[in-house]
Amino acid sequence: MAGMLRARRLDGYDDDATVDGAALLHDESEKPLLTSMMHLGRWPLEVAPTVCVQLFDKRRIRCWRADSVEGLAPRPDGEIEADGVITATKIEKSRVDRAYSVSDVTLTVAGAAQPLKLWLPRRACLRRRWEALLRNDIFSRSKKRLATEARVAAAAEAFATGGPPPGHTRHRDAESGREYDVDETGATTWVAGEVAATQPPSSNALALAWLLQRALGDEVDAVFSGEGDAPVLRGALAEMKRCPLVPEEAVDAGLQEIPKLLKKAEAVAGSSNEEDGARHHLVQFVARPVFYLATREAVGDDASLEAALRKACGSAADALSKGKFTALEVLRSGSNVDELPEELRHVIAAARPLLLRRVGRTLTPRTDALRNSQKAYDAVPRHTLATALRAGVVPNSSSFVGGLAELMARRKLTRGGSETVAQALARARLGLDSLPDDLRDTPENELGDDHAAQVELYRRRAEALVEAYGDDAYADFVCNTYPALFEPLASIITASEVKAADALDELFGAWGDALAAAEDPMVTDSDRAFVWDDSVGTILDALVAVAHRAAEADVDTWRALGNWLERFVDRLRLDLAVDLENVAEDTAKLAAAHASSAGDFAALAACDCPALEAALPGFVEALRREWAAREPSAAPRVVAAPAEAPDKPS
């Protein structure tokens, strides 16, 4: 596989230690370490021929002319420019040097009649990657860099097997949710099988994820309807009210208005089972942290990505509860991920493959998901926001959030002044601009019975839903709730010391780079995965930097926030047991859903699992009992006394 670096286990190496990279490579000399599309030197970049360049073990390089990434053969089928061992490397350091040399690098290759000159990939992260490789750094690599290569290689392999074939575009059927490919002639084919082969979580973990979402979904319905018990969700919302950055009245106002909006959305969509919007996010708000922090399930023999994250989260929560560090110390410890405590670095390292997998799922080339993501990106006035923050013209009060809410929910700024930004985001999420009109002329045996009518019905309901995002009820909800909810956050990001504009530029810049790499037809799977991984890293570093600067600027507020976070994490560490008797068929369904959705945690809730359904009442009872036992008043945290404790007062 292009870009594949076969590495052995990394256990036993220190983070900063270096290892012999050559010893970690298999003997498959024909397996390239890296494959990229570049341009041939000796020509001005604008007119230079396109070449495919592969780097192998022992500094062997192969370069041949190729016009396209699609259908790229594992062996060259174009004009060979070089194929041999690199004996000397010269990397140009400045723009003047590059202009004089008419290339970025000059490589002396054994057996070649003349040096090989190349223009490296234009994206900065890919350029840096190739420069490091050509300097022979691949044979002296840290554990962190090896982990990056392994993560990128695994993602590239998954992306290569998960996208549509060359010359096809992928779409999602509005009625069934299944995906299908359309070729250049308009012929359609259902997508069969799994999107990517990934190590599924254990049966315990899959069953726990399903049971949690079902149990909490019922509690959300009880809260919204005002009928029935919901102790776990109400307890979590009560904890949210104690958060120093969340005004209590904002939570109450939101809970009062959300049911009305949900009923309106259900009426528009024609279904009461729509797993999206406020209900969906409220379920995930509680279910995800409980799933990753639950203490019962063993993860030692589970090789899934979810198991690695659960183990890392458990270790970090243990360190936090035992006082090894406080949340405030974490925030003030450094301005990037590498400066965080070891336990937190392990959590982020375990989360990155999952994040990368979700990015790959969202940005798969030639799919509706990618097109919708690009439309959503274009709909956000990111440059205006960053400029206003940087110029200091944003007021440090609720008027900032109120003005932003008015801008997003009331002002018609998109589609020629006919829709609000909220409507444009809803249109992109629903994929309305991507629904092909010519499906009405597609034979029914290609896409199922009455498919044209189904597409038209979906279009009409989705258009009605977009219209609902622009009505007064939705605008009033946004403009009344959001200012109260986000006023404390606004006071933080508008402080000059926080430099929120810089972070905003980095966030949107990284996401823009990821979108551009997804849409570029001349980017290989390996390079695309590396760009996406670099974008995820940039976003994480930007978020850590903002939190660090904010904590330094207002220690008291963030100390209170840290104390609340410690209590909340401790509350979510439930001891949950899952009864797996006679549920093998159900867990097999969950494993298939996990694979076909690229590991989407929320996708499991849609599976029909009769055996787990029968076990649900018992699980709900145990969940509520464990939640009640974690009440701070019922189970206060035990703090060890100091070695030389003072005498008690008489």
C-alpha positions in Angstrom: 0.0 0.0 0.0 1.3 3.4 -0.9 2.7 5.1 2.1 2.7 2.0 4.2 5.3 1.8 7.0 5.2 -1.6 8.5 6.2 -1.2 12.2 6.5 -3.7 15.0 5.3 -3.1 18.5 6.5 0.1 20.1 6.3 -1.1 23.7 9.3 -0.4 25.8 10.4 2.8 24.0 10.4 6.2 25.6 8.6 9.0 23.9 11.8 10.9 23.2 13.9 7.9 22.4 14.9 7.1 18.8 14.9 3.6 17.3 16.4 2.1 14.1 13.6 2.7 11.6 15.3 0.4 9.0 14.9 -2.5 11.5 11.2 -1.9 11.7 10.6 -2.5 7.9 9.6 -5.8 6.5 11.7 -7.5 3.8 9.2 -6.6 1.1 11.6 -4.4 -0.9 8.9 -3.6 -3.4 6.6 -2.0 -0.8 7.1 1.8 -0.9 7.5 3.8 2.2 5.8 6.8 0.6 4.1 7.6 -2.7 3.3 11.1 -3.8 2.4 13.0 -6.9 4.9 15.8 -7.7 6.2 17.8 -10.7 9.4 17.3 -12.5 12.2 19.9 -12.0 14.1 21.7 -14.8 10.8 23.1 -15.8 8.8 26.1 -14.4 6.4 24.7 -11.9 3.3 25.9 -13.9 4.2 23.8 -16.9 6.3 21.0 -15.3 5.2 17.4 -16.2 3.5 15.4 -13.4 5.4 12.5 -12.0 4.7 9.8 -9.4 7.5 9.4 -6.9 8.0 6.4 -4.6 10.6 6.1 -1.8 11.7 2.6 -0.7 13.9 1.1 2.0 17.7 1.7 1.7 17.1 5.1 0.0 15.9 3.7 -3.3 13.7 6.0 -5.3 11.5 5.5 -8.3 10.1 8.3 -10.4 7.9 8.1 -13.6 5.6 10.3 -15.5 1.9 9.8 -14.6 -1.1 11.9 -15.5 -3.5 10.8 -12.8 -3.7 9.2 -9.3 -6.8 7.2 -10.3 -5.9 3.8 -11.4 -2.2 4.3 -10.5 -0.4 1.1 -11.1 1.8 -0.3 -8.4 4.6 -0.4 -11.0 5.3 2.4 -13.4 3.6 2.4 -16.7 4.8 5.8 -17.9 8.2 7.2 -18.9 10.8 6.4 -16.3 12.8 9.4 -15.0 14.8 7.6 -12.3 14.9 4.2 -10.6 17.8 3.6 -8.2 19.5 4.4 -4.9 19.9 8.0 -3.8 23.6 8.8 -3.3 23.4 12.6 -2.7 20.6 15.0 -1.8 20.4 18.8 -2.0 17.3 20.5 -0.6 17.0 24.2 -1.6 16.5 26.4 1.4 15.1 29.6 0.0 12.9 30.9 -2.8 15.9 32.4 -4.6 17.7 29.0 -4.5 14.7 27.2 -5.8 14.3 29.7 -8.6 18.0 29.3 -9.5 17.9 25.5 -9.4 14.4 25.3 -11.0 13.4 22.7 -8.4 12.9 22.1 -4.7 15.3 19.2 -4.4 18.2 17.7 -6.5 18.8 14.0 -6.1 21.8 12.1 -7.4 20.6 8.6 -8.3 22.9 5.7 -9.0 22.8 4.7 -12.6 20.9 7.9 -13.8 22.5 9.9 -16.6 21.7 13.2 -14.8 20.5 14.4 -11.4 16.8 14.1 -10.7 15.2 17.5 -10.0 11.8 17.6 -8.4 9.2 20.1 -7.2 7.9 18.7 -3.9 4.1 18.7 -3.1 2.8 22.2 -2.5 1.2 21.5 0.8 3.5 22.5 3.7 3.0 19.3 5.8 3.8 17.1 2.8 6.8 19.1 1.8 8.2 18.9 5.4 7.5 15.1 5.4 9.5 14.6 2.2 12.3 16.8 3.2 12.7 14.8 6.5 12.6 11.5 4.5 15.2 12.7 2.0 17.5 13.8 4.8 17.4 10.2 5.9 15.5 11.0 9.1 13.3 7.9 8.5 16.1 5.8 9.9 16.3 7.7 13.2 12.7 8.3 14.3 11.1 8.9 17.7 8.2 6.7 18.9 5.8 9.6 18.3 6.9 9.9 14.6 6.6 6.1 14.1 3.1 6.2 15.7 2.2 8.9 13.2 3.4 6.9 10.3 1.5 3.8 11.5 -1.7 5.8 12.0 -1.5 7.4 8.6 -0.7 4.1 6.9 -3.7 2.4 8.5 -5.9 5.3 7.6 -4.7 5.4 4.0 -5.4 1.7 3.6 -8.9 2.2 5.0 -9.6 5.2 2.8 -8.3 3.3 -0.3 -10.9 0.6 0.2 -13.7 2.8 1.3 -14.1 5.4 -1.5 -16.0 5.1 -4.7 -14.2 3.5 -7.8 -12.4 5.8 -10.2 -14.8 7.7 -12.4 -17.7 7.3 -10.0 -19.4 9.5 -7.4 -21.0 8.2 -4.2 -24.5 9.3 -3.0 -26.8 8.3 -0.1 -30.3 7.1 -0.7 -32.6 9.5 1.2 -35.2 6.8 2.0 -33.1 3.7 2.9 -29.9 5.4 4.0 -27.9 3.0 1.8 -25.1 4.4 -0.4 -24.8 3.9 -4.2 -22.2 4.8 -6.9 -23.0 6.6 -10.1 -20.6 6.4 -13.1 -20.0 8.9 -15.9 -22.9 7.4 -18.0 -25.4 7.6 -15.1 -25.4 3.9 -14.4 -25.9 3.2 -10.7 -24.7 0.5 -8.3 -25.5 -0.2 -4.7 -22.5 -0.1 -2.4 -22.2 -3.6 -0.9 -20.2 -4.8 2.1 -18.3 -2.9 4.7 -16.7 0.5 4.1 -13.5 -0.4 5.7 -12.1 -3.4 7.6 -11.4 -2.3 11.1 -10.9 -4.2 14.3 -14.4 -4.2 16.0 -14.7 -3.5 19.7 -15.5 -6.4 22.0 -19.0 -7.8 22.3 -19.2 -6.2 25.7 -18.3 -2.8 24.4 -20.8 -2.9 21.5 -23.6 -4.1 23.7 -22.8 -1.4 26.3 -22.8 1.3 23.7 -26.2 0.1 22.4 -27.8 -0.2 25.8 -26.5 3.2 27.0 -27.9 5.0 24.0 -31.3 3.3 24.2 -31.6 3.8 28.0 -30.6 7.5 27.7 -32.8 8.0 24.7 -35.8 6.9 26.7 -34.8 9.4 29.4 -34.5 12.2 26.9 -38.0 11.5 25.7 -39.2 11.5 29.3 -37.6 14.9 30.0 -39.1 16.4 26.9 -42.5 15.0 27.4 -42.6 15.7 31.1 -43.7 12.1 31.7 -41.7 9.3 33.2 -38.5 9.1 35.3 -35.1 10.3 34.0 -32.7 10.3 37.0 -29.5 9.9 35.0 -30.2 12.6 32.4 -31.7 15.0 35.0 -28.6 14.4 37.2 -26.3 15.2 34.3 -28.2 18.4 33.6 -28.0 19.3 37.2 -24.3 18.9 37.1 -24.2 21.1 34.0 -26.0 23.8 35.9 -23.1 23.8 38.4 -20.6 24.5 35.7 -19.1 28.0 36.2 -19.4 28.7 32.5 -23.0 27.7 32.1 -25.7 29.9 33.5 -28.5 27.9 35.2 -31.2 29.8 33.5 -29.8 29.0 30.0 -30.1 25.3 30.6 -33.7 25.6 31.8 -34.7 27.9 28.9 -33.2 25.4 26.4 -35.0 22.5 27.9 -38.3 24.4 27.7 -37.9 25.3 24.0 -36.2 22.2 22.6 -39.3 20.0 22.8 -41.3 22.5 20.8 -38.7 22.6 18.1 -38.4 18.8 18.0 -42.2 18.3 17.5 -42.1 20.8 14.7 -39.1 19.0 13.1 -40.9 15.7 13.4 -44.0 17.1 11.8 -41.9 18.4 8.9 -39.9 15.2 8.5 -42.9 13.0 8.8 -41.2 10.8 11.4 -40.8 10.7 15.2 -37.7 8.5 15.1 -35.3 10.9 13.5 -31.9 10.4 15.2 -30.6 13.9 14.7 -30.8 17.4 16.1 -31.3 18.2 19.8 -32.4 14.8 21.0 -29.5 13.0 19.3 -26.9 15.4 20.7 -28.4 15.3 24.2 -28.2 11.5 24.2 -24.5 11.6 23.0 -23.7 14.3 25.6 -24.2 11.7 28.4 -23.7 8.4 26.6 -20.2 9.0 25.2 -18.4 10.0 28.4 -20.1 7.3 30.3 -19.1 4.7 27.7 -15.4 5.8 27.7 -15.2 6.2 31.5 -17.1 3.1 32.6 -15.0 1.0 34.9 -16.3 -2.5 34.6 -15.2 -3.8 31.1 -11.7 -5.2 30.7 -9.9 -3.9 27.6 -6.6 -5.9 27.9 -7.4 -8.3 25.0 -9.5 -5.9 22.9 -7.4 -4.5 20.1 -10.0 -2.0 18.8 -9.4 1.7 18.7 -12.3 2.2 21.1 -10.7 -0.1 23.7 -7.4 1.9 23.5 -9.3 5.1 24.1 -11.2 3.6 27.0 -8.0 2.4 28.7 -6.4 5.8 28.3 -9.4 7.6 29.6 -9.5 5.3 32.6 -5.9 6.0 33.4 -6.3 9.7 33.1 -9.4 9.7 35.3 -7.5 7.6 37.9 -4.7 10.1 37.9 -7.1 13.0 38.3 -9.1 11.4 41.1 -5.9 10.5 43.0 -4.6 14.0 42.9 -1.6 13.4 40.6 -2.6 16.7 38.9 -5.6 19.0 38.9 -7.6 20.2 35.9 -6.2 23.7 36.3 -2.6 22.4 36.3 -3.4 20.6 33.1 -4.7 23.8 31.5 -1.7 25.8 32.6 0.9 23.0 31.9 1.5 23.9 28.2 0.3 25.6 25.1 0.2 22.4 22.9 -0.6 18.8 23.2 3.1 17.7 23.7 3.3 19.7 26.9 0.3 18.1 28.6 0.8 15.5 31.3 1.6 12.0 30.1 -1.9 10.6 30.9 -3.6 13.3 28.8 -1.1 12.8 25.9 -2.1 9.1 25.9 -5.8 10.0 25.8 -5.2 12.3 22.8 -2.9 9.7 21.1 -5.7 7.1 21.5 -8.4 9.5 20.2 -6.5 10.6 17.1 -7.0 7.4 15.0 -10.8 7.6 15.8 -10.8 11.2 14.8 -8.9 10.5 11.6 -11.3 7.7 10.8 -14.3 10.0 11.2 -12.6 12.7 9.1 -11.9 10.1 6.4 -15.6 9.1 6.5 -16.8 12.7 6.2 -14.3 13.8 3.5 -14.1 10.7 1.2 -13.5 12.1 -2.3 -16.4 12.2 -4.7 -19.1 11.7 -2.1 -22.2 13.7 -1.0 -20.6 14.0 2.5 -17.6 15.8 1.1 -19.7 18.2 -0.9 -22.0 18.9 2.0 -18.9 19.6 4.3 -17.6 22.1 1.7 -20.9 23.9 1.6 -21.1 24.1 5.3 -17.5 25.4 5.4 -18.4 28.1 2.9 -21.5 29.1 4.7 -19.7 30.2 7.9 -18.4 33.9 7.8 -15.1 32.8 9.3 -13.0 35.7 8.0 -15.4 38.3 9.3 -15.4 36.7 12.8 -11.6 36.5 12.9 -11.1 40.1 11.7 -13.6 41.4 14.3 -11.9 39.5 17.1 -8.5 40.6 16.0 -9.5 44.3 15.6 -11.0 44.3 19.1 -14.4 45.6 17.8 -16.3 42.7 19.4 -17.9 43.7 22.8 -16.9 41.7 25.8 -20.5 41.0 26.8 -23.7 39.1 25.9 -24.2 41.6 23.0 -21.4 39.8 21.1 -23.2 36.4 21.3 -26.6 38.2 20.7 -25.3 39.9 17.6 -23.7 36.7 16.4 -27.0 34.8 17.0 -28.9 37.5 15.1 -26.4 37.2 12.2 -26.7 33.4 12.0 -30.5 33.0 12.6 -32.2 36.2 11.4 -30.1 37.9 8.7 -30.5 36.5 5.2 -26.9 36.4 4.0 -26.8 33.3 1.8 -28.3 32.2 -1.5 -28.7 35.7 -2.9 -30.1 37.1 0.3 -32.9 34.5 0.6 -31.7 32.3 3.4 -29.9 32.7 6.8 -26.6 31.1 7.7 -28.5 28.6 9.8 -30.6 27.6 6.8 -27.5 27.3 4.7 -25.9 25.0 7.2 -29.1 22.9 7.4 -29.3 22.7 3.6 -25.7 21.5 3.5 -26.3 18.9 6.3 -29.4 17.5 4.5 -27.5 17.3 1.2 -30.2 19.2 -0.7 -27.9 20.7 -3.2 -26.4 17.3 -4.0 -29.6 15.4 -4.7 -29.4 14.6 -8.4 -32.5 15.5 -10.4 -31.9 12.8 -13.0 -32.6 10.1 -10.6 -36.2 10.4 -11.6 -35.3 8.9 -14.9 -33.3 6.0 -13.5 -34.9 2.6 -14.0 -36.6 1.4 -10.8 -34.7 -1.9 -10.9 -31.5 0.1 -10.4 -32.4 1.9 -7.2 -35.5 0.1 -5.9 -39.2 0.4 -6.3 -40.6 3.9 -6.5 -37.3 5.5 -5.8 -38.0 8.7 -7.8 -41.1 9.3 -5.6 -39.0 8.7 -2.4 -36.3 11.2 -3.5 -39.0 13.8 -4.3 -40.7 13.2 -0.9 -37.4 13.6 0.9 -36.6 16.8 -1.1 -39.9 18.4 -0.1 -39.6 17.4 3.6 -36.0 18.6 3.7 -36.9 21.9 2.1 -39.6 22.4 4.6 -37.1 21.7 7.4 -34.7 24.3 6.0 -37.6 26.7 5.9 -38.3 25.9 9.6 -34.7 27.0 10.5 -35.6 30.4 9.2 -38.9 31.0 11.0 -39.4 33.2 14.0 -39.7 30.3 16.5 -36.2 29.0 15.7 -34.7 32.5 15.6 -36.3 33.4 18.9 -34.9 30.2 20.5 -31.4 30.9 19.2 -31.4 34.6 20.1 -32.8 34.1 23.6 -30.9 31.0 24.6 -27.5 31.3 23.0 -26.5 34.7 24.5 -27.1 33.4 28.1 -25.5 30.1 27.4 -22.4 31.4 25.7 -21.9 34.8 27.5 -19.1 33.4 29.8 -17.4 31.9 26.8 -17.7 35.2 24.9 -16.0 37.0 27.7 -13.1 34.5 27.5 -12.6 34.5 23.7 -12.9 38.3 23.4 -10.0 38.9 25.9 -7.0 40.1 24.0 -4.6 37.7 25.9 -6.5 34.7 24.7 -5.8 35.5 21.0 -9.0 33.7 19.9 -8.7 35.1 16.3 -5.4 33.3 15.8 -6.9 30.1 17.0 -9.9 30.6 14.8 -7.6 31.1 11.8 -5.8 27.9 12.6 -9.0 25.9 13.1 -10.6 27.0 9.8 -7.2 26.9 8.0 -6.7 23.3 9.1 -10.2 22.3 8.1 -9.8 24.1 4.7 -6.5 22.2 4.1 -8.4 18.9 4.9 -11.1 19.8 2.4 -8.7 20.8 -0.3 -6.7 17.6 0.1 -10.0 15.6 -0.2 -10.9 17.4 -3.4 -7.5 17.4 -5.1 -7.5 14.6 -7.7 -3.7 14.5 -7.7 -3.2 13.6 -4.0 -2.5 9.9 -3.2 -4.3 8.1 -0.4 -1.2 8.2 1.8 -0.7 11.9 1.3 -4.3 12.6 1.8 -4.3 10.7 5.1 -1.2 12.5 6.2 -2.8 16.0 5.5 -5.9 15.0 7.4 -3.9 13.8 10.3 -1.8 17.0 10.3 -5.1 19.0 10.3 -6.4 17.1 13.3 -3.2 17.7 15.1 -3.3 21.5 14.3 -6.9 21.7 15.5 -6.0 19.9 18.8 -3.0 22.2 19.4 -5.1 25.3 18.7 -7.7 24.2 21.2 -5.1 23.5 23.9 -3.4 26.8 23.2 -6.7 28.8 23.7 -7.5 26.9 26.9 -3.9 27.5 28.2 -4.0 31.3 27.4 -7.5 31.6 28.9 -6.4 29.8 32.1 -3.4 32.1 32.4 -5.5 35.2 32.0 -8.2 34.2 34.5 -6.9 31.7 37.1 -9.9 31.9 39.4 -12.5 31.1 36.8 -10.6 28.2 35.4 -9.8 26.9 38.9 -13.5 26.7 39.5 -14.1 25.1 36.1 -11.3 22.6 36.8 -12.9 21.6 40.2 -16.3 21.2 38.5 -14.7 19.0 35.7 -13.0 16.8 38.3 -16.3 16.2 40.1 -18.1 15.6 36.8 -15.6 13.0 35.6 -15.7 11.2 38.9 -19.5 11.1 38.7 -19.4 9.5 35.3 -17.1 6.6 36.2 -19.9 4.1 36.6 -19.4 0.4 37.3 -21.5 -1.1 34.6 -22.1 -4.8 33.8 -23.5 -6.2 30.5 -25.3 -9.5 30.4 -24.2 -11.2 27.1 -26.2 -14.4 27.4 -28.0 -15.2 24.1 -27.1 -11.9 22.4 -24.5 -13.2 19.9 -26.7 -12.5 17.0 -27.3 -8.9 18.2 -23.6 -8.2 18.8 -22.9 -9.5 15.3 -25.3 -6.9 13.9 -23.6 -4.2 16.0 -20.2 -5.2 14.7 -21.4 -4.9 11.1 -22.9 -1.5 11.8 -19.7 -0.4 13.5 -17.7 -1.4 10.4 -20.0 0.0 7.8 -20.3 3.4 9.6 -16.5 3.7 10.0 -16.8 3.3 13.8 -19.7 5.8 14.3 -20.7 5.3 17.9 -24.2 6.8 17.3 -24.9 4.4 14.4 -25.3 1.5 16.7 -28.5 2.8 18.2 -30.3 2.3 14.9 -29.8 -1.5 15.0 -32.7 -3.8 15.9 -31.5 -6.0 18.7 -34.3 -8.1 20.2 -32.1 -9.9 22.8 -30.6 -6.7 24.1 -34.0 -5.1 24.1 -35.1 -7.8 26.5 -32.1 -7.1 28.7 -32.7 -3.3 28.6 -35.0 -3.0 31.7 -32.5 -4.8 33.9 -29.6 -2.6 32.5 -31.6 0.6 33.1 -32.3 -0.4 36.7 -28.6 -1.1 37.2 -27.5 2.1 35.5 -29.8 4.2 37.7 -28.7 2.4 40.9 -25.0 3.0 40.0 -25.7 6.6 39.2 -27.4 7.2 42.5 -24.5 5.5 44.3 -22.2 8.1 42.7 -24.1 11.1 44.2 -21.5 13.3 45.8 -23.5 13.3 49.1 -23.8 9.5 49.0 -20.2 8.8 48.0 -17.9 11.7 48.8 -14.4 11.5 47.6 -12.0 10.3 50.2 -8.9 12.5 50.5 -5.9 11.0 52.2 -4.7 13.0 55.2 -1.2 14.5 55.0 1.6 12.6 56.6 1.9 15.1 59.5 -1.7 16.1 60.0 -2.4 18.8 62.6 -4.2 17.9 65.8 -8.0 18.2 65.8 -9.3 21.2 67.6 -10.6 20.4 71.1 
